């Protein structure tokens, strides 16, 4: 039934007359739309002005805050590391480097004192009361050794000490002088200290301090040995 009425409805609508609104009506509609647009949306120029003001305020605020921050940083006290703290840092770094080494090099002083080869040629030519004595000695310096090898190859004999003891029999008066006896006693003490350090070096092979002490003792012992020989033939 409804489907039959649809064509009749379309035909009736098509026969209706078209209504044309007067111009006054359209004018009122346009005026209403303009007023609505004016009150609902601000003009674009006004928006640009407000936006420019906001940007300027933000820029001034950022500049002011940056200036205040710079002044605050400049007013901070400068921190200076104390000398003792700096020395501790340096010692710590050097200590770590020292522990990481596997080879310690012997200086020329310890090499010379360990392998001091002394050749003494004592030539006496008697001519009345005149006496001429010639002394020659040589030092052999080896290339740097590993401290383990140096400790294992240390010569237990002391050629300087043996030489002095032998010649003290011939020139006993020289060996009884206070200065000579003092040097001789110092030499024996250094020899004992050297022996103890070598023993400790065999037991504690990873202690670089022992190597440094041994170098110092042997260099001092070499100097005392030279003084003893000079006193013996002076």
C-alpha positions as CSV (number, residue, x, y, z in Angstrom):
1,X,0.0,0.0,0.0
2,X,2.8,2.4,0.9
3,X,4.7,1.6,-2.2
4,X,1.7,2.5,-4.3
5,X,1.4,5.9,-2.6
6,X,5.1,6.9,-3.3
7,X,4.6,7.9,-7.0
8,X,1.5,9.8,-6.1
9,X,3.5,11.8,-3.4
10,X,6.3,12.7,-5.8
11,X,3.7,13.8,-8.4
12,X,2.0,16.0,-5.8
13,X,5.3,17.7,-4.7
14,X,6.2,18.4,-8.2
15,X,3.0,20.3,-8.8
16,X,3.5,22.6,-5.8
17,X,4.4,26.2,-6.7
18,X,8.0,27.5,-6.0
19,X,8.2,30.2,-3.2
20,X,10.6,33.1,-3.8
21,X,11.6,34.9,-0.6
22,X,11.7,38.7,-0.8
23,X,15.1,40.5,-0.9
24,X,14.5,42.1,2.5
25,X,14.5,38.6,4.1
26,X,17.8,37.7,2.5
27,X,19.3,41.0,3.7
28,X,18.3,40.4,7.3
29,X,19.8,36.9,7.1
30,X,23.1,38.3,5.9
31,X,23.1,41.0,8.6
32,X,22.6,38.4,11.2
33,X,25.5,36.3,9.9
34,X,27.9,39.3,9.9
35,X,27.0,40.2,13.5
36,X,27.5,36.6,14.6
37,X,30.9,36.4,13.0
38,X,31.9,39.7,14.6
39,X,31.1,38.7,18.1
40,X,32.3,35.0,17.8
41,X,35.7,35.4,16.2
42,X,38.3,38.2,16.8
43,X,40.0,39.7,13.8
44,X,43.3,38.2,12.5
45,X,45.1,41.5,13.0
46,X,44.2,41.4,16.7
47,X,45.5,37.9,17.1
48,X,48.8,38.8,15.5
49,X,49.2,41.7,17.9
50,X,48.6,39.5,20.9
51,X,50.9,36.8,19.6
52,X,53.7,39.3,19.1
53,X,53.3,40.6,22.6
54,X,53.5,37.1,24.1
55,X,56.6,36.2,22.1
56,X,58.3,39.5,23.2
57,X,57.5,38.8,26.8
58,X,58.9,35.2,26.6
59,X,62.1,36.5,25.0
60,X,62.6,39.1,27.7
61,X,62.0,36.5,30.4
62,X,64.5,34.1,28.9
63,X,67.2,36.8,28.6
64,X,66.6,37.9,32.2
65,X,66.9,34.3,33.5
66,X,70.0,33.7,31.6
67,X,71.6,36.8,33.0
68,X,70.7,35.9,36.5
69,X,72.1,32.3,36.0
70,X,75.4,33.7,34.6
71,X,75.8,36.0,37.6
72,X,75.1,33.2,40.0
73,X,77.7,30.9,38.3
74,X,80.3,33.7,38.5
75,X,79.6,34.2,42.2
76,X,80.3,30.5,43.0
77,X,83.7,30.0,44.8
78,X,86.3,28.3,42.7
79,X,87.4,24.9,44.1
80,X,91.1,24.3,44.3
81,X,92.6,20.8,44.9
82,X,95.0,20.8,47.8
83,X,98.5,19.8,47.2
84,X,98.4,16.7,49.4
85,X,95.2,15.5,47.7
86,X,96.9,16.0,44.3
87,X,100.0,14.1,45.4
88,X,97.9,11.2,46.6
89,X,96.2,11.0,43.2
90,X,99.5,11.0,41.4
91,X,100.9,8.3,43.8
92,X,97.8,6.2,43.3
93,X,98.2,6.3,39.5
94,X,101.9,5.6,39.7
95,X,101.3,2.7,42.1
96,X,98.8,1.1,39.7
97,X,101.3,1.4,36.8
98,X,104.0,-0.1,39.0
99,X,101.8,-3.1,39.9
100,X,100.9,-3.8,36.3
101,X,104.5,-4.2,35.3
102,X,106.0,-7.7,34.9
103,X,109.6,-6.6,34.3
104,X,111.7,-4.2,36.4
105,X,114.9,-2.9,34.9
106,X,118.0,-2.6,36.9
107,X,119.9,0.6,36.7
108,X,123.5,0.8,35.7
109,X,124.4,1.3,39.4
110,X,123.1,-2.0,40.5
111,X,124.5,-3.8,37.5
112,X,127.9,-2.3,38.2
113,X,127.7,-3.1,41.9
114,X,126.4,-6.7,41.4
115,X,128.9,-7.6,38.7
116,X,131.8,-5.4,39.8
117,X,134.9,-7.0,38.3
118,X,137.9,-5.5,39.9
119,X,141.4,-6.3,38.6
120,X,144.1,-5.1,40.8
121,X,147.6,-5.0,39.6
122,X,149.9,-4.0,42.4
123,X,153.3,-3.2,41.1
124,X,155.9,-2.0,43.6
125,X,159.2,-0.8,42.4
126,X,161.5,-0.2,45.2
127,X,164.1,2.5,44.6
128,X,165.4,3.6,48.0
129,X,162.4,5.1,49.9
130,X,160.4,5.7,46.7
131,X,157.4,3.5,46.1
132,X,155.2,3.5,43.1
133,X,151.8,1.8,43.1
134,X,149.4,1.4,40.2
135,X,145.8,0.4,40.7
136,X,143.4,-0.4,37.9
137,X,139.8,-1.5,38.1
138,X,137.0,-1.9,35.6
139,X,133.2,-2.0,35.8
140,X,131.0,-4.0,33.6
141,X,127.4,-2.8,33.0
142,X,125.0,-5.3,31.6
143,X,121.7,-4.8,29.8
144,X,118.6,-4.5,32.0
145,X,117.5,-7.8,33.5
146,X,114.3,-9.1,34.9
147,X,114.4,-8.8,38.7
148,X,113.8,-12.6,39.1
149,X,116.9,-13.4,37.0
150,X,118.9,-10.8,38.9
151,X,118.0,-12.3,42.2
152,X,118.8,-15.8,41.1
153,X,122.2,-14.9,39.6
154,X,123.5,-12.8,42.5
155,X,127.1,-13.6,43.3
156,X,127.5,-14.6,46.9
157,X,131.2,-13.9,46.9
158,X,132.5,-10.4,47.5
159,X,135.7,-9.8,45.6
160,X,136.3,-6.4,47.1
161,X,136.0,-7.8,50.7
162,X,138.4,-10.7,49.9
163,X,140.9,-8.3,48.3
164,X,140.9,-6.0,51.3
165,X,141.3,-8.9,53.8
166,X,144.3,-10.2,51.9
167,X,146.1,-6.9,51.7
168,X,145.4,-6.0,55.3
169,X,147.8,-8.7,56.2
170,X,150.6,-6.9,54.3
171,X,149.7,-3.3,55.3
172,X,148.2,-3.9,58.7
173,X,148.9,-0.4,59.9
174,X,146.6,1.0,57.2
175,X,143.8,-1.3,58.3
176,X,144.1,-0.1,61.9
177,X,143.4,3.5,61.2
178,X,140.1,4.8,62.6
179,X,138.8,6.1,59.3
180,X,139.6,2.8,57.5
181,X,138.0,0.7,60.3
182,X,134.8,2.9,60.2
183,X,134.5,2.4,56.4
184,X,135.1,-1.3,56.8
185,X,132.4,-1.6,59.5
186,X,130.0,0.3,57.3
187,X,130.8,-2.0,54.3
188,X,130.0,-5.1,56.4
189,X,126.7,-3.6,57.5
190,X,125.7,-2.8,54.0
191,X,126.7,-6.3,53.0
192,X,124.5,-7.8,55.6
193,X,121.6,-5.5,54.6
194,X,122.1,-6.5,50.9
195,X,122.0,-10.2,51.8
196,X,118.8,-9.8,53.8
197,X,117.1,-7.9,50.9
198,X,118.1,-10.6,48.4
199,X,116.5,-13.2,50.7
200,X,113.3,-11.2,51.0
201,X,113.3,-10.7,47.2
202,X,113.3,-14.4,46.7
203,X,110.4,-14.8,49.0
204,X,108.4,-11.8,47.9
205,X,109.0,-11.4,44.1
206,X,106.1,-9.0,43.5
207,X,107.4,-6.2,45.8
208,X,109.0,-3.4,43.7
209,X,110.0,-1.6,46.9
210,X,112.5,-4.4,47.7
211,X,114.2,-3.8,44.3
212,X,114.5,-0.1,44.9
213,X,116.0,-0.6,48.4
214,X,118.4,-3.2,47.1
215,X,119.6,-0.8,44.4
216,X,120.2,1.9,46.9
217,X,122.1,-0.4,49.3
218,X,124.3,-1.8,46.6
219,X,125.2,1.6,45.1
220,X,126.1,2.8,48.6
221,X,128.2,-0.3,49.2
222,X,130.1,0.2,45.9
223,X,131.0,3.8,46.9
224,X,132.2,2.6,50.3
225,X,134.3,-0.2,48.7
226,X,136.0,2.4,46.5
227,X,136.9,4.5,49.5
228,X,138.3,1.4,51.3
229,X,140.6,0.7,48.4
230,X,141.7,4.3,48.2
231,X,142.5,4.3,51.9
232,X,144.4,1.0,51.6
233,X,146.8,2.5,49.1
234,X,146.9,6.1,50.1
